[in-house]
Amino acid sequence: MVQAHRIKAIALVGCTAVGKSETAVKLAKRFNGAIIGADSMQIYRGFDIGTGKITKAEQNGIYHGMIDIVDGDAEFSVGEYAERATKEIANIAEQGKLPIIVGGTGLYVNALFSGCNFGDAPKDNNIRTALKISSHLLGGDLLYKLLKNADERSAVKISRNDVKRTIRALEIFAVSGKPKSSAVKSNQVYDDLSIVLTLPRELMYERINARVKKMFDDGLMAEVKSLLRFKNKQSFQALGYKQIAENEDMPIDELIELVSRKTRNYAKRQTTYFKNVPLNKIFIDARDYNEIETAVARFIGDNNG
């Protein structure tokens, strides 16, 4: 239910290569908006080509926050994102502008709009360190099984391969004796609408393939080589960077196909996530800008469309 005292905020989300950034700039121009990134890899400075980071020219004078905010060796959590993005939203709203959150990291958007305060969740560095050591010695799969036994509700929301989030959920359970869903406070503070941009699968795959090819043409290989000092850091989990770093001797055509396939698989997971995540959301074909603009105008009460 819409409450007048809450800040209105829009999120433009969806699969990689669907056209979120371009559409967001149009919306920001139309509705006096400012943009806040919601991409877990675009936060890293220097990781530009492979993350599809919008250029200064493409930003067209629109403010873009939460991009290029940390170096490649930084560990960055969902809680940190929510805390910093919340401040960005407040600053944008104080200027009388519409906050537009843009990106494909649904976990970021959900954390921001659900009001979950991960920063206040119980912490214990000793337990976290012990869990990290256990993951190295015993493997992440065993930790995931432990989480499933201790907190099945959290486990179903976490990928079996996401060791970092598995460890955090186990840490919260170990310290508080409660599942993460119970221990993490929730305080929704926005009137929000998430617009999930969609495309037919075959068209989406064509766009992904073309985008990956262009990234290689634009110098992705050289960019990855210039960042290899971060090879064992969180930042190198980004699509393309990890595959190139691990397969430097692979023929270029095979490497392009490998990155394209991994990206298509990621897009499938994004599609599933946005279908199931409990956001206030609507699905609109990414090619129908008029429908997207109309939905935003209706939500914010703009009658000048």
TACOR-V342391 format. One record per helix or strand of 3 or more residues. SS is the DSSP state (helix for helix, strand for strand). FROM is the first residue (numbers start at 1). TO is the last residue. Records with the same first field share a line. If there is no record, write none. Layout:
SS = FROM-TO + FROM-TO
//
This chain:
strand = 7-14 + 33-37 + 98-103 + 190-198 + 281-285
helix = 20-31 + 56-59 + 78-94 + 106-114 + 118-120 + 125-138 + 140-150 + 152-155 + 163-176 + 180-183 + 201-217 + 220-226 + 228-230 + 234-237 + 241-246 + 252-276 + 289-300
//
